[in-house]
Amino acid sequence: MASAGILSTAAVGGILLAVVALIIRSMWKKKKRTGSCVGCSCGCSGCPHSSEQ
């Protein structure tokens, strides 16, 4: 009985970990594709989101 609880908890944890990994991967790919630094106000030259352009 206790092993079923541990097994189900591990399965749910694994699914959540996989979902988080997919979200991070898609964010990483989108950032690399667009080359943007969304949300920063760094003022870097060439930054598409810079307020000092």
C-alpha distance matrix in Angstrom:
0.0 3.8 5.5 5.4 6.9 9.1 10.1 11.1 12.9 14.6 15.7 17.1 18.8 20.3 21.7 23.2 24.7 26.2 27.7 29.2 30.6 32.2 33.8 35.2 36.5 38.2 39.7 41.0 42.5 44.2 45.6 47.0 48.4 50.2 50.9 50.5 49.4 48.4 48.6 50.7 54.2 55.2 58.7 58.4 61.1 59.8 56.7 56.5 55.1 57.5 59.5 62.5 63.5
3.8 0.0 3.8 5.4 5.3 6.4 8.6 10.1 10.8 12.5 14.4 15.7 16.6 18.4 20.2 21.4 22.5 24.5 26.1 27.2 28.6 30.5 32.0 33.1 34.6 36.5 37.8 38.9 40.7 42.4 43.5 44.9 46.6 48.3 48.8 48.3 47.0 46.2 46.2 48.2 51.6 52.5 56.0 55.8 58.6 57.4 54.3 54.3 52.8 55.1 57.1 60.0 61.2
5.5 3.8 0.0 3.8 5.4 5.0 5.9 8.5 9.7 10.4 12.1 14.2 15.1 16.1 18.2 19.8 20.7 22.3 24.3 25.5 26.5 28.4 30.2 31.2 32.4 34.5 36.0 36.9 38.5 40.4 41.7 42.8 44.5 46.4 46.9 46.7 45.6 44.9 45.3 47.1 50.7 51.4 54.9 54.4 57.1 55.8 52.8 52.8 51.6 54.0 56.1 59.0 60.0
5.4 5.4 3.8 0.0 3.8 5.5 5.0 6.1 8.5 9.8 10.4 12.2 14.0 15.1 16.5 18.3 19.7 21.0 22.6 24.3 25.5 27.0 28.7 30.2 31.3 33.1 34.7 35.9 37.3 39.0 40.6 41.8 43.2 45.1 45.9 45.6 44.7 43.8 44.2 46.3 49.9 50.8 54.2 53.9 56.4 55.0 51.9 51.7 50.4 53.0 55.1 58.1 58.9
6.9 5.3 5.4 3.8 0.0 3.8 5.4 5.2 6.1 8.5 9.9 10.6 12.1 14.1 15.4 16.5 18.1 19.9 21.2 22.5 24.1 25.9 27.2 28.5 30.1 31.8 33.1 34.4 36.2 37.7 39.0 40.5 42.0 43.6 44.3 43.8 42.6 41.6 41.7 43.9 47.3 48.4 51.8 51.6 54.3 53.1 49.9 49.7 48.2 50.7 52.6 55.6 56.7
9.1 6.4 5.0 5.5 3.8 0.0 3.8 5.5 5.1 6.1 8.6 10.0 10.4 12.1 14.3 15.3 16.2 18.2 20.0 21.0 22.2 24.3 25.8 26.7 28.2 30.3 31.5 32.5 34.3 36.1 37.2 38.5 40.3 42.0 42.5 42.1 40.9 40.1 40.4 42.2 45.8 46.5 50.0 49.7 52.4 51.2 48.1 48.2 46.8 49.1 51.2 54.1 55.1
10.1 8.6 5.9 5.0 5.4 3.8 0.0 3.8 5.4 5.1 6.2 8.7 9.8 10.4 12.4 14.3 15.2 16.4 18.5 20.0 20.9 22.6 24.5 25.7 26.7 28.7 30.4 31.3 32.8 34.7 36.1 37.2 38.7 40.7 41.3 41.2 40.3 39.6 40.2 42.2 45.8 46.6 49.9 49.4 51.9 50.4 47.5 47.4 46.2 48.8 51.0 53.9 54.7
11.1 10.1 8.5 6.1 5.2 5.5 3.8 0.0 3.8 5.4 5.0 6.2 8.5 9.7 10.6 12.3 14.1 15.3 16.6 18.4 19.8 21.2 22.8 24.4 25.6 27.2 28.8 30.2 31.6 33.2 34.7 36.2 37.4 39.2 40.1 39.7 38.9 37.9 38.4 40.6 44.2 45.2 48.6 48.2 50.7 49.2 46.1 45.8 44.5 47.1 49.2 52.2 53.0
12.9 10.8 9.7 8.5 6.1 5.1 5.4 3.8 0.0 3.8 5.4 5.2 6.1 8.5 9.9 10.6 12.1 14.2 15.4 16.5 18.1 20.0 21.2 22.5 24.1 25.9 27.1 28.4 30.2 31.7 32.9 34.5 36.1 37.6 38.2 37.7 36.6 35.6 35.9 37.9 41.5 42.5 45.9 45.6 48.3 47.0 43.8 43.7 42.2 44.7 46.7 49.7 50.7
14.6 12.5 10.4 9.8 8.5 6.1 5.1 5.4 3.8 0.0 3.8 5.5 5.0 6.0 8.6 9.9 10.3 12.1 14.2 15.2 16.2 18.3 20.0 20.9 22.1 24.3 25.7 26.5 28.3 30.1 31.3 32.5 34.2 36.1 36.6 36.3 35.3 34.7 35.3 37.2 40.8 41.5 44.9 44.3 46.9 45.5 42.5 42.5 41.3 43.8 46.1 48.9 49.7
15.7 14.4 12.1 10.4 9.9 8.6 6.2 5.0 5.4 3.8 0.0 3.8 5.4 5.1 6.2 8.7 9.8 10.6 12.4 14.3 15.3 16.6 18.6 20.1 21.0 22.7 24.5 25.6 26.9 28.7 30.3 31.5 32.8 34.8 35.6 35.5 34.9 34.1 34.9 37.1 40.7 41.6 44.8 44.2 46.6 44.9 42.0 41.7 40.7 43.4 45.7 48.6 49.2
17.1 15.7 14.2 12.2 10.6 10.0 8.7 6.2 5.2 5.5 3.8 0.0 3.8 5.4 5.1 6.2 8.6 9.9 10.6 12.4 14.2 15.4 16.7 18.4 19.9 21.3 22.8 24.3 25.8 27.2 28.7 30.3 31.6 33.2 34.1 33.6 32.8 31.7 32.3 34.6 38.2 39.4 42.6 42.3 44.7 43.2 40.0 39.6 38.3 41.1 43.2 46.2 46.9
18.8 16.6 15.1 14.0 12.1 10.4 9.8 8.5 6.1 5.0 5.4 3.8 0.0 3.8 5.5 5.1 6.1 8.6 9.9 10.6 12.1 14.3 15.4 16.5 18.2 20.1 21.2 22.3 24.2 25.8 26.9 28.5 30.1 31.7 32.2 31.8 30.7 29.9 30.4 32.4 36.0 36.9 40.3 39.8 42.4 41.0 37.9 37.8 36.5 39.0 41.2 44.1 45.0
20.3 18.4 16.1 15.1 14.1 12.1 10.4 9.7 8.5 6.0 5.1 5.4 3.8 0.0 3.8 5.5 5.0 6.2 8.7 9.9 10.4 12.3 14.3 15.3 16.3 18.4 20.0 20.9 22.4 24.3 25.7 26.8 28.3 30.3 30.9 30.9 30.2 29.7 30.6 32.6 36.2 37.0 40.2 39.4 41.7 40.1 37.2 37.1 36.2 38.8 41.3 44.0 44.6
21.7 20.2 18.2 16.5 15.4 14.3 12.4 10.6 9.9 8.6 6.2 5.1 5.5 3.8 0.0 3.8 5.4 5.1 6.3 8.7 9.8 10.6 12.5 14.3 15.3 16.7 18.5 19.9 21.1 22.6 24.4 25.8 26.9 28.7 29.8 29.6 29.2 28.3 29.4 31.7 35.3 36.4 39.4 38.8 41.0 39.2 36.2 35.7 34.8 37.7 40.0 42.9 43.4
23.2 21.4 19.8 18.3 16.5 15.3 14.3 12.3 10.6 9.9 8.7 6.2 5.1 5.5 3.8 0.0 3.8 5.4 5.1 6.2 8.5 9.9 10.6 12.3 14.1 15.5 16.6 18.3 20.0 21.2 22.6 24.4 25.7 27.1 28.0 27.4 26.6 25.6 26.3 28.6 32.3 33.4 36.5 36.2 38.6 37.0 33.8 33.4 32.2 34.9 37.1 40.1 40.8
24.7 22.5 20.7 19.7 18.1 16.2 15.2 14.1 12.1 10.3 9.8 8.6 6.1 5.0 5.4 3.8 0.0 3.8 5.5 5.2 6.1 8.6 10.0 10.6 12.1 14.3 15.4 16.3 18.3 20.0 21.1 22.4 24.2 25.8 26.3 26.1 25.2 24.7 25.6 27.5 31.2 31.9 35.1 34.4 36.8 35.3 32.3 32.3 31.3 33.8 36.3 39.0 39.7
26.2 24.5 22.3 21.0 19.9 18.2 16.4 15.3 14.2 12.1 10.6 9.9 8.6 6.2 5.1 5.4 3.8 0.0 3.8 5.5 5.0 6.2 8.7 9.9 10.4 12.3 14.3 15.2 16.4 18.3 19.9 21.0 22.3 24.3 25.1 25.3 25.0 24.5 26.0 28.0 31.7 32.4 35.4 34.5 36.6 34.7 31.9 31.6 30.9 33.7 36.4 39.1 39.3
27.7 26.1 24.3 22.6 21.2 20.0 18.5 16.6 15.4 14.2 12.4 10.6 9.9 8.7 6.3 5.1 5.5 3.8 0.0 3.8 5.4 5.1 6.3 8.7 9.8 10.7 12.4 14.2 15.4 16.6 18.4 20.0 21.0 22.6 23.8 23.5 23.2 22.3 23.6 26.0 29.7 30.8 33.7 33.1 35.1 33.2 30.2 29.6 28.7 31.7 34.1 37.0 37.3
29.2 27.2 25.5 24.3 22.5 21.0 20.0 18.4 16.5 15.2 14.3 12.4 10.6 9.9 8.7 6.2 5.2 5.5 3.8 0.0 3.8 5.4 5.1 6.2 8.5 10.0 10.6 12.2 14.2 15.4 16.5 18.3 19.9 21.2 21.8 21.3 20.6 19.8 20.9 23.0 26.7 27.7 30.7 30.2 32.5 30.8 27.7 27.4 26.4 29.1 31.5 34.3 34.9
30.6 28.6 26.5 25.5 24.1 22.2 20.9 19.8 18.1 16.2 15.3 14.2 12.1 10.4 9.8 8.5 6.1 5.0 5.4 3.8 0.0 3.8 5.5 5.2 6.1 8.6 9.9 10.4 12.2 14.2 15.3 16.4 18.1 20.0 20.5 20.6 20.2 20.0 21.6 23.3 27.1 27.6 30.5 29.5 31.6 29.8 27.0 27.0 26.4 29.0 31.8 34.3 34.7
32.2 30.5 28.4 27.0 25.9 24.3 22.6 21.2 20.0 18.3 16.6 15.4 14.3 12.3 10.6 9.9 8.6 6.2 5.1 5.4 3.8 0.0 3.8 5.5 5.0 6.1 8.6 9.8 10.5 12.2 14.1 15.3 16.2 18.2 19.4 19.6 19.8 19.4 21.4 23.5 27.2 28.0 30.6 29.6 31.3 29.2 26.4 25.9 25.5 28.5 31.3 33.9 33.9
33.8 32.0 30.2 28.7 27.2 25.8 24.5 22.8 21.2 20.0 18.6 16.7 15.4 14.3 12.5 10.6 10.0 8.7 6.3 5.1 5.5 3.8 0.0 3.8 5.4 5.2 6.2 8.6 10.0 10.6 12.3 14.3 15.3 16.5 17.7 17.2 17.1 16.3 18.0 20.4 24.0 25.1 27.8 27.1 29.0 27.0 24.0 23.3 22.6 25.6 28.2 31.0 31.1
35.2 33.1 31.2 30.2 28.5 26.7 25.7 24.4 22.5 20.9 20.1 18.4 16.5 15.3 14.3 12.3 10.6 9.9 8.7 6.2 5.2 5.5 3.8 0.0 3.8 5.5 5.1 6.1 8.6 9.9 10.5 12.2 14.1 15.4 15.8 15.5 15.0 14.9 16.6 18.4 22.1 22.7 25.6 24.6 26.7 24.9 22.0 21.9 21.2 23.9 26.6 29.2 29.5
36.5 34.6 32.4 31.3 30.1 28.2 26.7 25.6 24.1 22.1 21.0 19.9 18.2 16.3 15.3 14.1 12.1 10.4 9.8 8.5 6.1 5.0 5.4 3.8 0.0 3.8 5.4 5.0 6.2 8.6 9.9 10.6 12.1 14.3 14.9 15.5 15.8 16.2 18.6 20.1 23.8 24.1 26.6 25.2 26.8 24.7 22.1 22.0 22.0 24.8 27.8 30.1 30.0
38.2 36.5 34.5 33.1 31.8 30.3 28.7 27.2 25.9 24.3 22.7 21.3 20.1 18.4 16.7 15.5 14.3 12.3 10.7 10.0 8.6 6.1 5.2 5.5 3.8 0.0 3.8 5.4 5.1 6.1 8.5 9.9 10.4 12.1 13.6 14.0 14.9 14.6 17.3 19.3 22.9 23.7 25.8 24.7 26.0 23.6 21.0 20.2 20.2 23.4 26.3 28.8 28.4
39.7 37.8 36.0 34.7 33.1 31.5 30.4 28.8 27.1 25.7 24.5 22.8 21.2 20.0 18.5 16.6 15.4 14.3 12.4 10.6 9.9 8.6 6.2 5.1 5.4 3.8 0.0 3.8 5.5 5.1 6.1 8.6 9.8 10.6 11.5 11.1 11.4 11.1 13.6 15.6 19.2 20.0 22.3 21.4 23.0 20.9 18.0 17.4 17.0 20.0 22.9 25.4 25.3
41.0 38.9 36.9 35.9 34.4 32.5 31.3 30.2 28.4 26.5 25.6 24.3 22.3 20.9 19.9 18.3 16.3 15.2 14.2 12.2 10.4 9.8 8.6 6.1 5.0 5.4 3.8 0.0 3.8 5.5 5.2 6.2 8.6 10.1 10.1 10.7 11.1 12.0 14.7 15.9 19.4 19.5 21.8 20.3 21.8 19.7 17.2 17.2 17.4 20.0 23.2 25.3 25.2
42.5 40.7 38.5 37.3 36.2 34.3 32.8 31.6 30.2 28.3 26.9 25.8 24.2 22.4 21.1 20.0 18.3 16.4 15.4 14.2 12.2 10.5 10.0 8.6 6.2 5.1 5.5 3.8 0.0 3.8 5.4 5.1 6.0 8.6 9.6 11.1 12.6 13.6 16.8 18.0 21.3 21.5 23.3 21.5 22.5 19.8 17.7 17.3 18.1 21.0 24.3 26.3 25.6
44.2 42.4 40.4 39.0 37.7 36.1 34.7 33.2 31.7 30.1 28.7 27.2 25.8 24.3 22.6 21.2 20.0 18.3 16.6 15.4 14.2 12.2 10.6 9.9 8.6 6.1 5.1 5.5 3.8 0.0 3.8 5.5 5.0 6.1 8.0 8.6 10.6 10.8 14.2 15.9 19.0 19.7 21.3 19.9 20.8 18.0 15.6 14.6 15.2 18.5 21.5 23.8 22.9
45.6 43.5 41.7 40.6 39.0 37.2 36.1 34.7 32.9 31.3 30.3 28.7 26.9 25.7 24.4 22.6 21.1 19.9 18.4 16.5 15.3 14.1 12.3 10.5 9.9 8.5 6.1 5.2 5.4 3.8 0.0 3.8 5.5 5.4 5.4 5.8 7.3 8.5 11.9 12.9 16.0 16.3 18.0 16.4 17.6 15.1 12.6 12.2 12.8 15.6 18.9 20.9 20.4
47.0 44.9 42.8 41.8 40.5 38.5 37.2 36.2 34.5 32.5 31.5 30.3 28.5 26.8 25.8 24.4 22.4 21.0 20.0 18.3 16.4 15.3 14.3 12.2 10.6 9.9 8.6 6.2 5.1 5.5 3.8 0.0 3.8 5.7 5.1 7.6 9.6 11.7 15.2 15.5 18.4 18.0 19.3 17.2 17.7 15.0 13.4 13.4 14.9 17.4 20.9 22.4 21.5
48.4 46.6 44.5 43.2 42.0 40.3 38.7 37.4 36.1 34.2 32.8 31.6 30.1 28.3 26.9 25.7 24.2 22.3 21.0 19.9 18.1 16.2 15.3 14.1 12.1 10.4 9.8 8.6 6.0 5.0 5.5 3.8 0.0 3.8 5.7 8.3 11.3 12.7 16.4 17.2 19.8 19.9 20.7 18.7 18.7 15.5 14.1 13.2 15.1 18.0 21.4 22.9 21.5
50.2 48.3 46.4 45.1 43.6 42.0 40.7 39.2 37.6 36.1 34.8 33.2 31.7 30.3 28.7 27.1 25.8 24.3 22.6 21.2 20.0 18.2 16.5 15.4 14.3 12.1 10.6 10.1 8.6 6.1 5.4 5.7 3.8 0.0 3.8 5.3 8.8 9.9 13.6 14.5 16.8 17.1 17.7 16.0 16.0 12.8 11.0 9.7 11.5 14.6 17.8 19.5 18.0
50.9 48.8 46.9 45.9 44.3 42.5 41.3 40.1 38.2 36.6 35.6 34.1 32.2 30.9 29.8 28.0 26.3 25.1 23.8 21.8 20.5 19.4 17.7 15.8 14.9 13.6 11.5 10.1 9.6 8.0 5.4 5.1 5.7 3.8 0.0 3.8 6.8 9.2 12.7 12.6 14.8 14.5 15.1 13.0 13.2 10.3 8.6 8.5 10.4 12.8 16.4 17.6 16.5
50.5 48.3 46.7 45.6 43.8 42.1 41.2 39.7 37.7 36.3 35.5 33.6 31.8 30.9 29.6 27.4 26.1 25.3 23.5 21.3 20.6 19.6 17.2 15.5 15.5 14.0 11.1 10.7 11.1 8.6 5.8 7.6 8.3 5.3 3.8 0.0 3.7 5.6 9.1 9.3 11.6 11.9 12.8 11.5 12.4 10.0 7.1 6.5 7.3 10.0 13.4 15.3 14.6
49.4 47.0 45.6 44.7 42.6 40.9 40.3 38.9 36.6 35.3 34.9 32.8 30.7 30.2 29.2 26.6 25.2 25.0 23.2 20.6 20.2 19.8 17.1 15.0 15.8 14.9 11.4 11.1 12.6 10.6 7.3 9.6 11.3 8.8 6.8 3.7 0.0 3.8 6.3 6.0 8.8 9.1 11.0 10.2 12.2 10.8 7.3 7.8 6.9 9.0 12.3 14.3 14.6
48.4 46.2 44.9 43.8 41.6 40.1 39.6 37.9 35.6 34.7 34.1 31.7 29.9 29.7 28.3 25.6 24.7 24.5 22.3 19.8 20.0 19.4 16.3 14.9 16.2 14.6 11.1 12.0 13.6 10.8 8.5 11.7 12.7 9.9 9.2 5.6 3.8 0.0 3.7 5.7 8.6 10.4 12.3 12.6 14.6 13.2 9.5 8.7 6.6 9.5 11.9 14.8 15.2
48.6 46.2 45.3 44.2 41.7 40.4 40.2 38.4 35.9 35.3 34.9 32.3 30.4 30.6 29.4 26.3 25.6 26.0 23.6 20.9 21.6 21.4 18.0 16.6 18.6 17.3 13.6 14.7 16.8 14.2 11.9 15.2 16.4 13.6 12.7 9.1 6.3 3.7 0.0 3.8 6.6 9.2 11.5 12.8 15.4 14.9 11.1 10.7 7.6 9.4 10.9 14.1 15.4
50.7 48.2 47.1 46.3 43.9 42.2 42.2 40.6 37.9 37.2 37.1 34.6 32.4 32.6 31.7 28.6 27.5 28.0 26.0 23.0 23.3 23.5 20.4 18.4 20.1 19.3 15.6 15.9 18.0 15.9 12.9 15.5 17.2 14.5 12.6 9.3 6.0 5.7 3.8 0.0 3.8 5.5 8.3 9.5 12.6 12.8 9.2 10.1 7.1 7.5 9.3 11.9 13.6
54.2 51.6 50.7 49.9 47.3 45.8 45.8 44.2 41.5 40.8 40.7 38.2 36.0 36.2 35.3 32.3 31.2 31.7 29.7 26.7 27.1 27.2 24.0 22.1 23.8 22.9 19.2 19.4 21.3 19.0 16.0 18.4 19.8 16.8 14.8 11.6 8.8 8.6 6.6 3.8 0.0 3.8 5.7 8.2 11.2 12.2 9.1 10.1 7.0 5.6 6.4 8.7 11.1
55.2 52.5 51.4 50.8 48.4 46.5 46.6 45.2 42.5 41.5 41.6 39.4 36.9 37.0 36.4 33.4 31.9 32.4 30.8 27.7 27.6 28.0 25.1 22.7 24.1 23.7 20.0 19.5 21.5 19.7 16.3 18.0 19.9 17.1 14.5 11.9 9.1 10.4 9.2 5.5 3.8 0.0 3.8 5.4 9.0 10.7 8.2 10.6 8.5 6.4 8.0 8.8 11.2
58.7 56.0 54.9 54.2 51.8 50.0 49.9 48.6 45.9 44.9 44.8 42.6 40.3 40.2 39.4 36.5 35.1 35.4 33.7 30.7 30.5 30.6 27.8 25.6 26.6 25.8 22.3 21.8 23.3 21.3 18.0 19.3 20.7 17.7 15.1 12.8 11.0 12.3 11.5 8.3 5.7 3.8 0.0 3.8 6.4 8.8 7.2 9.6 8.2 4.8 6.0 5.5 7.9
58.4 55.8 54.4 53.9 51.6 49.7 49.4 48.2 45.6 44.3 44.2 42.3 39.8 39.4 38.8 36.2 34.4 34.5 33.1 30.2 29.5 29.6 27.1 24.6 25.2 24.7 21.4 20.3 21.5 19.9 16.4 17.2 18.7 16.0 13.0 11.5 10.2 12.6 12.8 9.5 8.2 5.4 3.8 0.0 3.8 6.2 5.5 8.9 8.9 6.3 9.0 8.0 9.0
61.1 58.6 57.1 56.4 54.3 52.4 51.9 50.7 48.3 46.9 46.6 44.7 42.4 41.7 41.0 38.6 36.8 36.6 35.1 32.5 31.6 31.3 29.0 26.7 26.8 26.0 23.0 21.8 22.5 20.8 17.6 17.7 18.7 16.0 13.2 12.4 12.2 14.6 15.4 12.6 11.2 9.0 6.4 3.8 0.0 3.8 5.5 8.5 9.8 7.5 10.0 8.1 7.6
59.8 57.4 55.8 55.0 53.1 51.2 50.4 49.2 47.0 45.5 44.9 43.2 41.0 40.1 39.2 37.0 35.3 34.7 33.2 30.8 29.8 29.2 27.0 24.9 24.7 23.6 20.9 19.7 19.8 18.0 15.1 15.0 15.5 12.8 10.3 10.0 10.8 13.2 14.9 12.8 12.2 10.7 8.8 6.2 3.8 0.0 3.8 6.1 8.7 7.8 10.9 9.9 8.3
56.7 54.3 52.8 51.9 49.9 48.1 47.5 46.1 43.8 42.5 42.0 40.0 37.9 37.2 36.2 33.8 32.3 31.9 30.2 27.7 27.0 26.4 24.0 22.0 22.1 21.0 18.0 17.2 17.7 15.6 12.6 13.4 14.1 11.0 8.6 7.1 7.3 9.5 11.1 9.2 9.1 8.2 7.2 5.5 5.5 3.8 0.0 3.8 5.4 5.3 9.0 9.3 8.5
56.5 54.3 52.8 51.7 49.7 48.2 47.4 45.8 43.7 42.5 41.7 39.6 37.8 37.1 35.7 33.4 32.3 31.6 29.6 27.4 27.0 25.9 23.3 21.9 22.0 20.2 17.4 17.2 17.3 14.6 12.2 13.4 13.2 9.7 8.5 6.5 7.8 8.7 10.7 10.1 10.1 10.6 9.6 8.9 8.5 6.1 3.8 0.0 3.8 5.7 8.8 10.0 8.4
55.1 52.8 51.6 50.4 48.2 46.8 46.2 44.5 42.2 41.3 40.7 38.3 36.5 36.2 34.8 32.2 31.3 30.9 28.7 26.4 26.4 25.5 22.6 21.2 22.0 20.2 17.0 17.4 18.1 15.2 12.8 14.9 15.1 11.5 10.4 7.3 6.9 6.6 7.6 7.1 7.0 8.5 8.2 8.9 9.8 8.7 5.4 3.8 0.0 3.8 6.4 8.9 8.6
57.5 55.1 54.0 53.0 50.7 49.1 48.8 47.1 44.7 43.8 43.4 41.1 39.0 38.8 37.7 34.9 33.8 33.7 31.7 29.1 29.0 28.5 25.6 23.9 24.8 23.4 20.0 20.0 21.0 18.5 15.6 17.4 18.0 14.6 12.8 10.0 9.0 9.5 9.4 7.5 5.6 6.4 4.8 6.3 7.5 7.8 5.3 5.7 3.8 0.0 3.8 5.4 6.2
59.5 57.1 56.1 55.1 52.6 51.2 51.0 49.2 46.7 46.1 45.7 43.2 41.2 41.3 40.0 37.1 36.3 36.4 34.1 31.5 31.8 31.3 28.2 26.6 27.8 26.3 22.9 23.2 24.3 21.5 18.9 20.9 21.4 17.8 16.4 13.4 12.3 11.9 10.9 9.3 6.4 8.0 6.0 9.0 10.0 10.9 9.0 8.8 6.4 3.8 0.0 3.8 5.8
62.5 60.0 59.0 58.1 55.6 54.1 53.9 52.2 49.7 48.9 48.6 46.2 44.1 44.0 42.9 40.1 39.0 39.1 37.0 34.3 34.3 33.9 31.0 29.2 30.1 28.8 25.4 25.3 26.3 23.8 20.9 22.4 22.9 19.5 17.6 15.3 14.3 14.8 14.1 11.9 8.7 8.8 5.5 8.0 8.1 9.9 9.3 10.0 8.9 5.4 3.8 0.0 3.8
63.5 61.2 60.0 58.9 56.7 55.1 54.7 53.0 50.7 49.7 49.2 46.9 45.0 44.6 43.4 40.8 39.7 39.3 37.3 34.9 34.7 33.9 31.1 29.5 30.0 28.4 25.3 25.2 25.6 22.9 20.4 21.5 21.5 18.0 16.5 14.6 14.6 15.2 15.4 13.6 11.1 11.2 7.9 9.0 7.6 8.3 8.5 8.4 8.6 6.2 5.8 3.8 0.0
